[in-house]
Amino acid sequence: MGGHAICPVGYDDKKKVIKFKNSWSDKWGQKGYGFLPYDYVERYMMDAWSSVDIEDPNPLTLASVMSYRERALV
């Protein structure tokens, strides 16, 4: 697989395009941005990923897997 990604940053329903930031630097396209028509995305998009901020995460508490004796040897 190649090392390329785009990140959607906006859309225009009148023009039916999605604005995206390209991972190929600011020298590509319009200072690093481009536009994809909705129909192109519907036809050719293979996968998509998203992430969400968690406002109050509860960190996991992990059980110890080493005995006190083993810890003393580290």
PDB file of N, CA, C and O in Angstrom:
ATOM      1  N   MET A   1       0.837  -1.175   0.000  1.00  0.00           N
ATOM      2  CA  MET A   1       0.000   0.000   0.000  1.00  0.00           C
ATOM      3  C   MET A   1       0.885   1.242   0.000  1.00  0.00           C
ATOM      4  O   MET A   1       1.984   1.242   0.555  1.00  0.00           O
ATOM      5  N   GLY A   2       0.397   2.268  -0.615  1.00  0.00           N
ATOM      6  CA  GLY A   2       1.130   3.522  -0.693  1.00  0.00           C
ATOM      7  C   GLY A   2       0.972   4.354   0.558  1.00  0.00           C
ATOM      8  O   GLY A   2       0.148   4.057   1.423  1.00  0.00           O
ATOM      9  N   GLY A   3       1.764   5.388   0.642  1.00  0.00           N
ATOM     10  CA  GLY A   3       1.697   6.286   1.778  1.00  0.00           C
ATOM     11  C   GLY A   3       0.978   7.569   1.413  1.00  0.00           C
ATOM     12  O   GLY A   3       1.602   8.624   1.306  1.00  0.00           O
ATOM     13  N   HIS A   4      -0.325   7.488   1.223  1.00  0.00           N
ATOM     14  CA  HIS A   4      -1.089   8.656   0.801  1.00  0.00           C
ATOM     15  C   HIS A   4      -2.413   8.694   1.536  1.00  0.00           C
ATOM     16  O   HIS A   4      -3.034   7.657   1.767  1.00  0.00           O
ATOM     17  N   ALA A   5      -2.847   9.897   1.904  1.00  0.00           N
ATOM     18  CA  ALA A   5      -4.137  10.049   2.569  1.00  0.00           C
ATOM     19  C   ALA A   5      -4.702  11.424   2.266  1.00  0.00           C
ATOM     20  O   ALA A   5      -3.972  12.359   1.936  1.00  0.00           O
ATOM     21  N   ILE A   6      -6.016  11.526   2.385  1.00  0.00           N
ATOM     22  CA  ILE A   6      -6.673  12.825   2.308  1.00  0.00           C
ATOM     23  C   ILE A   6      -7.582  12.952   3.520  1.00  0.00           C
ATOM     24  O   ILE A   6      -8.041  11.954   4.077  1.00  0.00           O
ATOM     25  N   CYS A   7      -7.835  14.188   3.920  1.00  0.00           N
ATOM     26  CA  CYS A   7      -8.705  14.452   5.059  1.00  0.00           C
ATOM     27  C   CYS A   7      -9.780  15.437   4.622  1.00  0.00           C
ATOM     28  O   CYS A   7      -9.460  16.579   4.294  1.00  0.00           O
ATOM     29  N   PRO A   8     -11.056  15.023   4.609  1.00  0.00           N
ATOM     30  CA  PRO A   8     -12.118  15.960   4.251  1.00  0.00           C
ATOM     31  C   PRO A   8     -12.163  17.113   5.249  1.00  0.00           C
ATOM     32  O   PRO A   8     -12.096  16.898   6.459  1.00  0.00           O
ATOM     33  N   VAL A   9     -12.277  18.335   4.736  1.00  0.00           N
ATOM     34  CA  VAL A   9     -12.324  19.510   5.608  1.00  0.00           C
ATOM     35  C   VAL A   9     -13.539  20.388   5.329  1.00  0.00           C
ATOM     36  O   VAL A   9     -13.768  21.366   6.039  1.00  0.00           O
ATOM     37  N   GLY A  10     -14.320  20.051   4.302  1.00  0.00           N
ATOM     38  CA  GLY A  10     -15.499  20.842   3.985  1.00  0.00           C
ATOM     39  C   GLY A  10     -16.256  20.252   2.810  1.00  0.00           C
ATOM     40  O   GLY A  10     -15.836  19.259   2.216  1.00  0.00           O
ATOM     41  N   TYR A  11     -17.380  20.879   2.485  1.00  0.00           N
ATOM     42  CA  TYR A  11     -18.176  20.417   1.350  1.00  0.00           C
ATOM     43  C   TYR A  11     -18.996  21.574   0.797  1.00  0.00           C
ATOM     44  O   TYR A  11     -19.182  22.588   1.470  1.00  0.00           O
ATOM     45  N   ASP A  12     -19.485  21.422  -0.424  1.00  0.00           N
ATOM     46  CA  ASP A  12     -20.332  22.419  -1.073  1.00  0.00           C
ATOM     47  C   ASP A  12     -21.445  21.667  -1.789  1.00  0.00           C
ATOM     48  O   ASP A  12     -21.220  21.075  -2.845  1.00  0.00           O
ATOM     49  N   ASP A  13     -22.653  21.690  -1.214  1.00  0.00           N
ATOM     50  CA  ASP A  13     -23.771  20.967  -1.810  1.00  0.00           C
ATOM     51  C   ASP A  13     -24.195  21.549  -3.153  1.00  0.00           C
ATOM     52  O   ASP A  13     -24.717  20.823  -4.000  1.00  0.00           O
ATOM     53  N   LYS A  14     -23.981  22.842  -3.361  1.00  0.00           N
ATOM     54  CA  LYS A  14     -24.338  23.444  -4.655  1.00  0.00           C
ATOM     55  C   LYS A  14     -23.430  22.932  -5.766  1.00  0.00           C
ATOM     56  O   LYS A  14     -23.903  22.621  -6.859  1.00  0.00           O
ATOM     57  N   LYS A  15     -22.130  22.842  -5.495  1.00  0.00           N
ATOM     58  CA  LYS A  15     -21.170  22.335  -6.485  1.00  0.00           C
ATOM     59  C   LYS A  15     -21.043  20.816  -6.427  1.00  0.00           C
ATOM     60  O   LYS A  15     -20.457  20.199  -7.316  1.00  0.00           O
ATOM     61  N   LYS A  16     -21.602  20.216  -5.365  1.00  0.00           N
ATOM     62  CA  LYS A  16     -21.535  18.768  -5.137  1.00  0.00           C
ATOM     63  C   LYS A  16     -20.095  18.264  -5.085  1.00  0.00           C
ATOM     64  O   LYS A  16     -19.718  17.320  -5.781  1.00  0.00           O
ATOM     65  N   VAL A  17     -19.300  18.925  -4.236  1.00  0.00           N
ATOM     66  CA  VAL A  17     -17.905  18.535  -4.058  1.00  0.00           C
ATOM     67  C   VAL A  17     -17.549  18.490  -2.577  1.00  0.00           C
ATOM     68  O   VAL A  17     -18.169  19.154  -1.746  1.00  0.00           O
ATOM     69  N   ILE A  18     -16.536  17.692  -2.271  1.00  0.00           N
ATOM     70  CA  ILE A  18     -15.948  17.638  -0.936  1.00  0.00           C
ATOM     71  C   ILE A  18     -14.564  18.254  -1.028  1.00  0.00           C
ATOM     72  O   ILE A  18     -13.763  17.862  -1.877  1.00  0.00           O
ATOM     73  N   LYS A  19     -14.275  19.218  -0.157  1.00  0.00           N
ATOM     74  CA  LYS A  19     -12.939  19.813  -0.095  1.00  0.00           C
ATOM     75  C   LYS A  19     -12.100  18.945   0.829  1.00  0.00           C
ATOM     76  O   LYS A  19     -12.566  18.514   1.883  1.00  0.00           O
ATOM     77  N   PHE A  20     -10.849  18.690   0.424  1.00  0.00           N
ATOM     78  CA  PHE A  20      -9.985  17.853   1.246  1.00  0.00           C
ATOM     79  C   PHE A  20      -8.574  18.420   1.315  1.00  0.00           C
ATOM     80  O   PHE A  20      -8.142  19.158   0.430  1.00  0.00           O
ATOM     81  N   LYS A  21      -7.865  18.061   2.381  1.00  0.00           N
ATOM     82  CA  LYS A  21      -6.443  18.362   2.557  1.00  0.00           C
ATOM     83  C   LYS A  21      -5.688  17.115   2.136  1.00  0.00           C
ATOM     84  O   LYS A  21      -5.971  16.018   2.617  1.00  0.00           O
ATOM     85  N   ASN A  22      -4.733  17.282   1.241  1.00  0.00           N
ATOM     86  CA  ASN A  22      -3.946  16.173   0.720  1.00  0.00           C
ATOM     87  C   ASN A  22      -2.678  15.991   1.557  1.00  0.00           C
ATOM     88  O   ASN A  22      -2.142  16.968   2.079  1.00  0.00           O
ATOM     89  N   SER A  23      -2.200  14.766   1.689  1.00  0.00           N
ATOM     90  CA  SER A  23      -0.987  14.493   2.472  1.00  0.00           C
ATOM     91  C   SER A  23       0.293  14.731   1.680  1.00  0.00           C
ATOM     92  O   SER A  23       1.384  14.496   2.201  1.00  0.00           O
ATOM     93  N   TRP A  24       0.189  15.193   0.431  1.00  0.00           N
ATOM     94  CA  TRP A  24       1.372  15.366  -0.411  1.00  0.00           C
ATOM     95  C   TRP A  24       2.019  16.736  -0.280  1.00  0.00           C
ATOM     96  O   TRP A  24       2.829  17.076  -1.141  1.00  0.00           O
ATOM     97  N   SER A  25       1.738  17.515   0.689  1.00  0.00           N
ATOM     98  CA  SER A  25       2.336  18.819   0.988  1.00  0.00           C
ATOM     99  C   SER A  25       1.537  19.964   0.388  1.00  0.00           C
ATOM    100  O   SER A  25       0.629  19.762  -0.419  1.00  0.00           O
ATOM    101  N   ASP A  26       1.899  21.163   0.801  1.00  0.00           N
ATOM    102  CA  ASP A  26       1.219  22.377   0.339  1.00  0.00           C
ATOM    103  C   ASP A  26       1.544  22.720  -1.106  1.00  0.00           C
ATOM    104  O   ASP A  26       0.907  23.599  -1.687  1.00  0.00           O
ATOM    105  N   LYS A  27       2.514  22.048  -1.693  1.00  0.00           N
ATOM    106  CA  LYS A  27       2.879  22.315  -3.087  1.00  0.00           C
ATOM    107  C   LYS A  27       1.918  21.642  -4.064  1.00  0.00           C
ATOM    108  O   LYS A  27       1.932  21.951  -5.255  1.00  0.00           O
ATOM    109  N   TRP A  28       1.089  20.730  -3.573  1.00  0.00           N
ATOM    110  CA  TRP A  28       0.141  20.018  -4.415  1.00  0.00           C
ATOM    111  C   TRP A  28      -1.169  20.800  -4.493  1.00  0.00           C
ATOM    112  O   TRP A  28      -1.578  21.410  -3.505  1.00  0.00           O
ATOM    113  N   GLY A  29      -1.829  20.792  -5.641  1.00  0.00           N
ATOM    114  CA  GLY A  29      -3.169  21.374  -5.788  1.00  0.00           C
ATOM    115  C   GLY A  29      -3.229  22.838  -5.412  1.00  0.00           C
ATOM    116  O   GLY A  29      -2.363  23.619  -5.805  1.00  0.00           O
ATOM    117  N   GLN A  30      -4.235  23.213  -4.662  1.00  0.00           N
ATOM    118  CA  GLN A  30      -4.429  24.589  -4.214  1.00  0.00           C
ATOM    119  C   GLN A  30      -3.888  24.721  -2.790  1.00  0.00           C
ATOM    120  O   GLN A  30      -4.636  24.695  -1.812  1.00  0.00           O
ATOM    121  N   LYS A  31      -2.566  24.864  -2.707  1.00  0.00           N
ATOM    122  CA  LYS A  31      -1.867  24.939  -1.414  1.00  0.00           C
ATOM    123  C   LYS A  31      -2.159  23.720  -0.547  1.00  0.00           C
ATOM    124  O   LYS A  31      -2.359  23.836   0.662  1.00  0.00           O
ATOM    125  N   GLY A  32      -2.179  22.543  -1.185  1.00  0.00           N
ATOM    126  CA  GLY A  32      -2.391  21.300  -0.458  1.00  0.00           C
ATOM    127  C   GLY A  32      -3.835  20.835  -0.394  1.00  0.00           C
ATOM    128  O   GLY A  32      -4.116  19.764   0.143  1.00  0.00           O
ATOM    129  N   TYR A  33      -4.752  21.621  -0.931  1.00  0.00           N
ATOM    130  CA  TYR A  33      -6.173  21.279  -0.907  1.00  0.00           C
ATOM    131  C   TYR A  33      -6.662  20.903  -2.297  1.00  0.00           C
ATOM    132  O   TYR A  33      -6.094  21.320  -3.306  1.00  0.00           O
ATOM    133  N   GLY A  34      -7.729  20.105  -2.331  1.00  0.00           N
ATOM    134  CA  GLY A  34      -8.350  19.723  -3.587  1.00  0.00           C
ATOM    135  C   GLY A  34      -9.833  19.487  -3.380  1.00  0.00           C
ATOM    136  O   GLY A  34     -10.347  19.627  -2.271  1.00  0.00           O
ATOM    137  N   PHE A  35     -10.517  19.127  -4.459  1.00  0.00           N
ATOM    138  CA  PHE A  35     -11.960  18.909  -4.419  1.00  0.00           C
ATOM    139  C   PHE A  35     -12.306  17.606  -5.119  1.00  0.00           C
ATOM    140  O   PHE A  35     -11.767  17.306  -6.184  1.00  0.00           O
ATOM    141  N   LEU A  36     -13.201  16.836  -4.524  1.00  0.00           N
ATOM    142  CA  LEU A  36     -13.685  15.595  -5.125  1.00  0.00           C
ATOM    143  C   LEU A  36     -15.191  15.708  -5.336  1.00  0.00           C
ATOM    144  O   LEU A  36     -15.919  16.050  -4.404  1.00  0.00           O
ATOM    145  N   PRO A  37     -15.668  15.425  -6.547  1.00  0.00           N
ATOM    146  CA  PRO A  37     -17.114  15.405  -6.779  1.00  0.00           C
ATOM    147  C   PRO A  37     -17.781  14.285  -5.972  1.00  0.00           C
ATOM    148  O   PRO A  37     -17.202  13.214  -5.789  1.00  0.00           O
ATOM    149  N   TYR A  38     -18.990  14.538  -5.497  1.00  0.00           N
ATOM    150  CA  TYR A  38     -19.721  13.527  -4.729  1.00  0.00           C
ATOM    151  C   TYR A  38     -19.802  12.200  -5.478  1.00  0.00           C
ATOM    152  O   TYR A  38     -19.587  11.143  -4.885  1.00  0.00           O
ATOM    153  N   ASP A  39     -20.111  12.244  -6.782  1.00  0.00           N
ATOM    154  CA  ASP A  39     -20.277  10.990  -7.521  1.00  0.00           C
ATOM    155  C   ASP A  39     -18.971  10.196  -7.612  1.00  0.00           C
ATOM    156  O   ASP A  39     -19.003   8.966  -7.635  1.00  0.00           O
ATOM    157  N   TYR A  40     -17.831  10.875  -7.663  1.00  0.00           N
ATOM    158  CA  TYR A  40     -16.535  10.183  -7.669  1.00  0.00           C
ATOM    159  C   TYR A  40     -16.336   9.444  -6.341  1.00  0.00           C
ATOM    160  O   TYR A  40     -15.909   8.290  -6.324  1.00  0.00           O
ATOM    161  N   VAL A  41     -16.649  10.118  -5.237  1.00  0.00           N
ATOM    162  CA  VAL A  41     -16.497   9.507  -3.908  1.00  0.00           C
ATOM    163  C   VAL A  41     -17.408   8.289  -3.783  1.00  0.00           C
ATOM    164  O   VAL A  41     -16.982   7.236  -3.309  1.00  0.00           O
ATOM    165  N   GLU A  42     -18.668   8.436  -4.209  1.00  0.00           N
ATOM    166  CA  GLU A  42     -19.612   7.318  -4.122  1.00  0.00           C
ATOM    167  C   GLU A  42     -19.160   6.125  -4.958  1.00  0.00           C
ATOM    168  O   GLU A  42     -19.357   4.976  -4.563  1.00  0.00           O
ATOM    169  N   ARG A  43     -18.565   6.392  -6.090  1.00  0.00           N
ATOM    170  CA  ARG A  43     -18.189   5.326  -7.017  1.00  0.00           C
ATOM    171  C   ARG A  43     -16.866   4.652  -6.655  1.00  0.00           C
ATOM    172  O   ARG A  43     -16.742   3.434  -6.783  1.00  0.00           O
ATOM    173  N   TYR A  44     -15.874   5.430  -6.202  1.00  0.00           N
ATOM    174  CA  TYR A  44     -14.512   4.895  -6.080  1.00  0.00           C
ATOM    175  C   TYR A  44     -13.931   4.816  -4.671  1.00  0.00           C
ATOM    176  O   TYR A  44     -12.867   4.223  -4.493  1.00  0.00           O
ATOM    177  N   MET A  45     -14.578   5.381  -3.677  1.00  0.00           N
ATOM    178  CA  MET A  45     -14.005   5.348  -2.332  1.00  0.00           C
ATOM    179  C   MET A  45     -13.927   3.904  -1.841  1.00  0.00           C
ATOM    180  O   MET A  45     -14.921   3.179  -1.868  1.00  0.00           O
ATOM    181  N   MET A  46     -12.736   3.489  -1.391  1.00  0.00           N
ATOM    182  CA  MET A  46     -12.533   2.118  -0.936  1.00  0.00           C
ATOM    183  C   MET A  46     -12.711   1.966   0.568  1.00  0.00           C
ATOM    184  O   MET A  46     -13.294   0.979   1.019  1.00  0.00           O
ATOM    185  N   ASP A  47     -12.229   2.909   1.342  1.00  0.00           N
ATOM    186  CA  ASP A  47     -12.407   2.843   2.783  1.00  0.00           C
ATOM    187  C   ASP A  47     -12.308   4.240   3.361  1.00  0.00           C
ATOM    188  O   ASP A  47     -11.822   5.169   2.716  1.00  0.00           O
ATOM    189  N   ALA A  48     -12.776   4.368   4.579  1.00  0.00           N
ATOM    190  CA  ALA A  48     -12.741   5.661   5.264  1.00  0.00           C
ATOM    191  C   ALA A  48     -12.548   5.406   6.749  1.00  0.00           C
ATOM    192  O   ALA A  48     -12.987   4.385   7.280  1.00  0.00           O
ATOM    193  N   TRP A  49     -11.896   6.334   7.404  1.00  0.00           N
ATOM    194  CA  TRP A  49     -11.626   6.227   8.837  1.00  0.00           C
ATOM    195  C   TRP A  49     -11.996   7.542   9.492  1.00  0.00           C
ATOM    196  O   TRP A  49     -11.930   8.599   8.863  1.00  0.00           O
ATOM    197  N   SER A  50     -12.381   7.478  10.744  1.00  0.00           N
ATOM    198  CA  SER A  50     -12.665   8.698  11.495  1.00  0.00           C
ATOM    199  C   SER A  50     -12.215   8.499  12.937  1.00  0.00           C
ATOM    200  O   SER A  50     -11.992   7.375  13.388  1.00  0.00           O
ATOM    201  N   SER A  51     -12.089   9.598  13.638  1.00  0.00           N
ATOM    202  CA  SER A  51     -11.753   9.540  15.058  1.00  0.00           C
ATOM    203  C   SER A  51     -12.590  10.572  15.792  1.00  0.00           C
ATOM    204  O   SER A  51     -13.047  11.555  15.208  1.00  0.00           O
ATOM    205  N   VAL A  52     -12.782  10.335  17.075  1.00  0.00           N
ATOM    206  CA  VAL A  52     -13.613  11.209  17.884  1.00  0.00           C
ATOM    207  C   VAL A  52     -12.862  11.524  19.169  1.00  0.00           C
ATOM    208  O   VAL A  52     -12.281  10.633  19.789  1.00  0.00           O
ATOM    209  N   ASP A  53     -12.874  12.793  19.567  1.00  0.00           N
ATOM    210  CA  ASP A  53     -12.278  13.165  20.848  1.00  0.00           C
ATOM    211  C   ASP A  53     -13.150  12.633  21.981  1.00  0.00           C
ATOM    212  O   ASP A  53     -14.377  12.648  21.892  1.00  0.00           O
ATOM    213  N   ILE A  54     -12.504  12.163  23.042  1.00  0.00           N
ATOM    214  CA  ILE A  54     -13.217  11.731  24.235  1.00  0.00           C
ATOM    215  C   ILE A  54     -12.968  12.787  25.296  1.00  0.00           C
ATOM    216  O   ILE A  54     -11.824  13.033  25.678  1.00  0.00           O
ATOM    217  N   GLU A  55     -14.036  13.412  25.773  1.00  0.00           N
ATOM    218  CA  GLU A  55     -13.886  14.532  26.696  1.00  0.00           C
ATOM    219  C   GLU A  55     -13.388  14.116  28.076  1.00  0.00           C
ATOM    220  O   GLU A  55     -12.561  14.817  28.659  1.00  0.00           O
ATOM    221  N   ASP A  56     -13.866  12.996  28.613  1.00  0.00           N
ATOM    222  CA  ASP A  56     -13.477  12.569  29.952  1.00  0.00           C
ATOM    223  C   ASP A  56     -13.088  11.091  29.910  1.00  0.00           C
ATOM    224  O   ASP A  56     -13.830  10.237  30.395  1.00  0.00           O
ATOM    225  N   PRO A  57     -11.927  10.794  29.331  1.00  0.00           N
ATOM    226  CA  PRO A  57     -11.558   9.378  29.226  1.00  0.00           C
ATOM    227  C   PRO A  57     -11.237   8.781  30.592  1.00  0.00           C
ATOM    228  O   PRO A  57     -10.664   9.446  31.456  1.00  0.00           O
ATOM    229  N   ASN A  58     -11.602   7.552  30.767  1.00  0.00           N
ATOM    230  CA  ASN A  58     -11.253   6.816  31.982  1.00  0.00           C
ATOM    231  C   ASN A  58     -10.108   5.885  31.628  1.00  0.00           C
ATOM    232  O   ASN A  58     -10.320   4.881  30.947  1.00  0.00           O
ATOM    233  N   PRO A  59      -8.897   6.197  32.076  1.00  0.00           N
ATOM    234  CA  PRO A  59      -7.763   5.343  31.722  1.00  0.00           C
ATOM    235  C   PRO A  59      -7.931   3.943  32.301  1.00  0.00           C
ATOM    236  O   PRO A  59      -8.505   3.755  33.374  1.00  0.00           O
ATOM    237  N   LEU A  60      -7.425   2.994  31.578  1.00  0.00           N
ATOM    238  CA  LEU A  60      -7.477   1.616  32.046  1.00  0.00           C
ATOM    239  C   LEU A  60      -6.519   1.415  33.210  1.00  0.00           C
ATOM    240  O   LEU A  60      -5.431   1.990  33.231  1.00  0.00           O
ATOM    241  N   THR A  61      -6.917   0.615  34.159  1.00  0.00           N
ATOM    242  CA  THR A  61      -6.031   0.205  35.240  1.00  0.00           C
ATOM    243  C   THR A  61      -5.582  -1.204  34.908  1.00  0.00           C
ATOM    244  O   THR A  61      -6.390  -2.132  34.876  1.00  0.00           O
ATOM    245  N   LEU A  62      -4.307  -1.357  34.665  1.00  0.00           N
ATOM    246  CA  LEU A  62      -3.778  -2.655  34.275  1.00  0.00           C
ATOM    247  C   LEU A  62      -3.277  -3.421  35.492  1.00  0.00           C
ATOM    248  O   LEU A  62      -2.621  -2.862  36.370  1.00  0.00           O
ATOM    249  N   ALA A  63      -3.591  -4.682  35.525  1.00  0.00           N
ATOM    250  CA  ALA A  63      -3.113  -5.537  36.608  1.00  0.00           C
ATOM    251  C   ALA A  63      -1.633  -5.826  36.404  1.00  0.00           C
ATOM    252  O   ALA A  63      -1.156  -5.902  35.272  1.00  0.00           O
ATOM    253  N   SER A  64      -0.931  -5.981  37.478  1.00  0.00           N
ATOM    254  CA  SER A  64       0.485  -6.303  37.404  1.00  0.00           C
ATOM    255  C   SER A  64       0.669  -7.731  36.911  1.00  0.00           C
ATOM    256  O   SER A  64      -0.059  -8.640  37.310  1.00  0.00           O
ATOM    257  N   VAL A  65       1.637  -7.909  36.050  1.00  0.00           N
ATOM    258  CA  VAL A  65       1.938  -9.259  35.569  1.00  0.00           C
ATOM    259  C   VAL A  65       3.285  -9.736  36.108  1.00  0.00           C
ATOM    260  O   VAL A  65       3.734 -10.837  35.787  1.00  0.00           O
ATOM    261  N   MET A  66       3.929  -8.902  36.931  1.00  0.00           N
ATOM    262  CA  MET A  66       5.206  -9.279  37.534  1.00  0.00           C
ATOM    263  C   MET A  66       5.035  -9.325  39.049  1.00  0.00           C
ATOM    264  O   MET A  66       4.341  -8.493  39.632  1.00  0.00           O
ATOM    265  N   SER A  67       5.661 -10.283  39.661  1.00  0.00           N
ATOM    266  CA  SER A  67       5.619 -10.362  41.117  1.00  0.00           C
ATOM    267  C   SER A  67       6.536  -9.283  41.695  1.00  0.00           C
ATOM    268  O   SER A  67       7.369  -8.721  40.983  1.00  0.00           O
ATOM    269  N   TYR A  68       6.381  -9.004  42.969  1.00  0.00           N
ATOM    270  CA  TYR A  68       7.260  -8.036  43.624  1.00  0.00           C
ATOM    271  C   TYR A  68       8.714  -8.468  43.517  1.00  0.00           C
ATOM    272  O   TYR A  68       9.602  -7.637  43.326  1.00  0.00           O
ATOM    273  N   ARG A  69       8.954  -9.749  43.638  1.00  0.00           N
ATOM    274  CA  ARG A  69      10.318 -10.272  43.546  1.00  0.00           C
ATOM    275  C   ARG A  69      10.894 -10.007  42.152  1.00  0.00           C
ATOM    276  O   ARG A  69      12.039  -9.576  42.018  1.00  0.00           O
ATOM    277  N   GLU A  70      10.086 -10.271  41.111  1.00  0.00           N
ATOM    278  CA  GLU A  70      10.539 -10.030  39.736  1.00  0.00           C
ATOM    279  C   GLU A  70      10.819  -8.541  39.495  1.00  0.00           C
ATOM    280  O   GLU A  70      11.765  -8.189  38.790  1.00  0.00           O
ATOM    281  N   ARG A  71       9.996  -7.680  40.079  1.00  0.00           N
ATOM    282  CA  ARG A  71      10.205  -6.235  39.911  1.00  0.00           C
ATOM    283  C   ARG A  71      11.533  -5.792  40.511  1.00  0.00           C
ATOM    284  O   ARG A  71      12.197  -4.903  39.978  1.00  0.00           O
ATOM    285  N   ALA A  72      11.916  -6.414  41.620  1.00  0.00           N
ATOM    286  CA  ALA A  72      13.171  -6.042  42.279  1.00  0.00           C
ATOM    287  C   ALA A  72      14.374  -6.374  41.413  1.00  0.00           C
ATOM    288  O   ALA A  72      15.433  -5.764  41.561  1.00  0.00           O
ATOM    289  N   LEU A  73      14.223  -7.332  40.514  1.00  0.00           N
ATOM    290  CA  LEU A  73      15.326  -7.739  39.654  1.00  0.00           C
ATOM    291  C   LEU A  73      15.458  -6.875  38.400  1.00  0.00           C
ATOM    292  O   LEU A  73      16.449  -6.974  37.676  1.00  0.00           O
ATOM    293  N   VAL A  74      14.472  -6.040  38.149  1.00  0.00           N
ATOM    294  CA  VAL A  74      14.485  -5.220  36.920  1.00  0.00           C
ATOM    295  C   VAL A  74      15.332  -3.992  37.115  1.00  0.00           C
ATOM    296  O   VAL A  74      15.466  -3.182  36.198  1.00  0.00           O
TER     297      VAL A  74
END
